[in-house]
């Protein structure tokens, strides 16, 4: 599959969490998925462990089961998110309210249509974090998350789009049973909903001023 003519900065700043612009009718060729996964394998891992695994789910029945877990998780998560948003003093800002309304509509669209998304990729790593010290937990998650982001960048470069989600992890053990993942030995990190993108005109997203997030030498 041809690769889009994007500069590195364009690729990095226009790879979005895409929900409404996922093509739910067009299948994704397995060869393209494998190209993206090969790119993901080049990401760094702690100690060069390369202990990542990617469960690629294209079976409609299994996608439907994962989507059911996602909807259940959404029912748990949404009230908490709304409560947290209401408690944020910035929530009264009209610009922020409009942005949150768009995000909520986009998120609900994915909840309603996740079963239709042609590819679900579940990044995992060998091992469990329970009882591990913080530096080990950070390393275990961090290694696989970098690979997942590389996968999304590779997908964007090939005209695909994806959305990194974690809500199904509220029922991780049930998801493990659906996918045959040995829950006691393997940790799921996310579910990436992957499809061909509808259109190519993705732009950098609004962000807070850089100085609000950068600390030089001290907090």
C-alpha positions in Angstrom: 0.0 0.0 0.0 1.3 3.4 -0.8 2.5 5.7 2.0 1.2 9.3 2.2 3.7 12.1 1.5 3.8 13.5 5.0 6.8 15.1 6.7 7.7 13.6 10.1 6.3 16.6 11.9 3.0 16.4 9.8 2.7 12.7 10.7 3.3 13.3 14.4 1.0 16.3 14.7 -1.9 15.0 12.6 -2.2 11.5 13.9 -5.5 11.8 15.9 -7.8 9.6 17.9 -10.3 9.1 15.1 -13.9 7.9 15.8 -16.4 9.4 13.5 -14.1 9.2 10.4 -13.4 5.5 10.6 -14.7 3.8 7.4 -17.0 1.0 8.8 -17.7 -0.5 5.4 -14.3 -1.1 3.9 -12.1 -4.0 5.1 -8.4 -3.6 5.9 -6.1 -5.9 4.0 -4.1 -8.1 6.3 -0.9 -7.2 4.5 -1.3 -3.6 5.4 -1.9 -4.5 9.1 1.3 -6.6 9.0 3.2 -3.6 7.6 2.0 -1.4 10.5 2.9 -4.1 13.0 6.4 -4.5 11.6 6.9 -0.8 12.1 5.6 -1.1 15.7 8.1 -3.8 16.4 10.9 -1.2 15.9 9.8 0.7 19.0 12.1 0.5 22.0 11.4 -1.8 24.9 12.9 -1.8 28.4 15.9 -4.0 28.4 15.2 -4.8 24.8 12.8 -7.4 26.1 10.5 -7.2 23.0 7.8 -8.8 25.2 5.0 -7.2 23.2 2.1 -9.1 21.7 -0.6 -7.8 19.4 -4.0 -9.6 19.2 -5.5 -8.6 15.9 -9.3 -9.1 15.9 -11.1 -9.2 12.6 -13.7 -11.9 13.4 -17.1 -10.2 13.5 -18.4 -12.2 16.4 -15.4 -11.5 18.6 -15.5 -7.8 17.7 -19.1 -7.8 18.8 -18.2 -9.3 22.1 -15.5 -6.8 22.7 -17.9 -4.0 21.8 -20.3 -5.3 24.4 -17.6 -5.1 27.0 -16.8 -1.6 25.8 -20.4 -0.5 26.2 -20.6 -1.9 29.7 -17.4 -0.1 30.6 -18.7 3.1 29.1 -21.7 2.9 31.4 -19.3 2.8 34.3 -16.9 5.4 33.1 -19.3 8.1 31.7 -20.8 9.1 35.1 -17.3 9.4 36.6 -16.1 11.5 33.7 -19.1 13.8 33.9 -18.6 14.3 37.6 -14.9 15.1 37.1 -15.7 17.6 34.3 -18.4 19.4 36.4 -15.9 19.8 39.3 -13.3 21.4 37.0 -13.5 25.2 37.3 -12.6 25.5 33.6 -15.8 23.6 32.6 -17.7 26.9 32.6 -15.7 28.2 29.7 -17.9 28.2 26.5 -15.0 27.2 24.3 -14.2 24.2 26.6 -17.9 23.3 26.8 -18.1 23.2 23.0 -14.9 21.1 22.8 -16.3 18.7 25.4 -19.6 18.4 23.6 -17.8 17.4 20.4 -15.6 14.9 22.2 -18.6 13.4 23.9 -20.5 13.0 20.6 -17.4 11.4 19.1 -16.9 9.0 22.0 -20.5 8.0 21.9 -20.3 7.3 18.2 -17.5 4.8 18.9 -19.5 3.2 21.7 -22.4 2.8 19.2 -20.3 1.5 16.4 -17.2 -0.3 17.8 -18.5 -3.6 16.6 -18.6 -2.3 13.1 -14.9 -1.2 13.1 -13.2 -3.8 10.9 -10.0 -4.2 13.0 -9.5 -4.3 16.7 -5.8 -4.5 17.8 -5.2 -5.3 21.4 -1.6 -4.6 22.4 -0.4 -6.8 25.3 2.8 -7.6 27.2 4.0 -10.8 28.8 3.7 -10.5 32.6 1.4 -8.9 35.1 2.0 -5.6 37.0 0.3 -6.7 40.2 2.8 -6.5 43.0 5.5 -4.9 40.8 7.4 -1.8 42.0 6.5 1.5 40.2 9.6 1.6 38.0 8.8 -1.9 36.7 5.2 -1.0 36.1 6.2 2.1 34.2 8.7 0.2 32.1 6.2 -2.6 31.3 3.4 -0.3 30.2 5.7 2.3 28.6 7.4 -0.2 26.3 4.2 -1.5 24.8 2.6 2.0 24.6 5.4 3.2 22.4 4.8 0.3 20.1 1.1 1.0 20.0 1.8 4.7 19.1 4.2 3.5 16.3 1.4 1.3 15.0 -1.0 4.3 14.9 1.6 6.4 13.1 2.3 3.7 10.6 -1.5 3.3 10.0 -1.9 7.1 9.5 0.9 7.1 6.9 -1.0 4.4 5.0 -4.3 6.1 4.9 -5.8 4.4 7.9 -7.0 5.9 11.2 -7.3 4.6 14.7 -8.5 5.3 18.2 -6.6 4.2 21.3 -9.1 3.1 23.9 -8.8 1.4 27.3 -12.4 1.2 28.6 -12.7 -2.5 27.9 -10.0 -3.1 30.5 -12.6 -2.6 33.2 -13.4 -6.2 32.1 -10.0 -7.3 31.1 -10.4 -10.9 32.3 -13.6 -11.3 30.3 -11.8 -9.9 27.2 -9.0 -12.4 27.8 -11.4 -15.3 27.7 -13.0 -14.0 24.5 -9.5 -13.8 22.8 -7.9 -16.8 24.5 -5.3 -14.6 26.2 -3.7 -16.2 29.3 -4.9 -13.6 31.8 -2.6 -14.7 34.6 0.5 -14.3 32.3 -0.3 -11.5 29.9 -1.5 -7.9 30.4 -3.7 -6.1 27.9 -2.8 -2.4 27.5 -5.5 -1.0 25.1 -7.8 -1.7 22.3 -7.0 0.2 19.1 -10.0 0.6 16.8 -8.5 0.6 13.3 -10.0 1.3 9.9 -9.5 3.1 6.6 -9.8 6.9 7.2 -12.7 8.8 5.7 -10.7 11.7 4.1 -7.2 12.8 4.6 -7.6 16.3 6.0 -6.4 15.8 9.6 -5.0 18.8 11.4 -3.1 19.5 14.7 -5.4 19.7 17.7 -5.8 22.7 19.9 -3.5 22.4 22.9 -2.8 24.5 26.0 0.2 26.9 25.8 3.5 24.9 26.0 4.6 26.9 29.1 1.7 25.3 31.1 3.2 21.9 30.7 7.0 22.4 30.6 9.1 22.8 33.7 12.8 23.7 33.4 15.0 22.2 36.2 12.2 22.5 38.8 8.4 22.0 38.8 
